[in-house]
Amino acid sequence: MAINDRFSEIPDVAPGFGYSHAVTTSGRLAFVSGQVAVDVDGKLVGPGDLAAQTRQALINMQNVLRALKADWADVVKFTWFVTDVEQVQVIRDVRDEFLRPALGELPNPASSLVRVAGLFKPEFLIEVEAVVALGE
């Protein structure tokens, strides 16, 4: 793994809720395009269901990570684009289904959550992109 450190506690900065304030790396980085809730055939998964859409977007992300010969523990930063920030706990719960087995007690990657008026298609509720630290 090319991640050197995760900074979740910074003096004079409020603690992050479920994310690191910063992550340092060595080696190469990969920038993963936003993943949405479409299956391998390009069909929407979970119309109107944020949990199902988050899960499918993360399944797609997981497949990209595997293609990069990386894992969840190699993710440096997520950027989440969501249409309804009132349901952020749903996103966190699904995210943790994927991250906790890989990270254990390590802090989550750095993260940004952006509320958007809409995504590429109006039926999409969430999109997630990532920066990944690759081995040397």
Secondary structure, DSSP 8 states (H G I E B T S, - for coil): --EEEEE---TTS---SSSBSEEEE-SEEEEEEEE-SB-TTS-BSSTT-HHHHHHHHHHHHHHHHHHTT--GGGEEEEEEEES-GGGHHHHHHHHHHHHHHHHTTS---EEEEEE-S--SSTT--EEEEEEEEE--
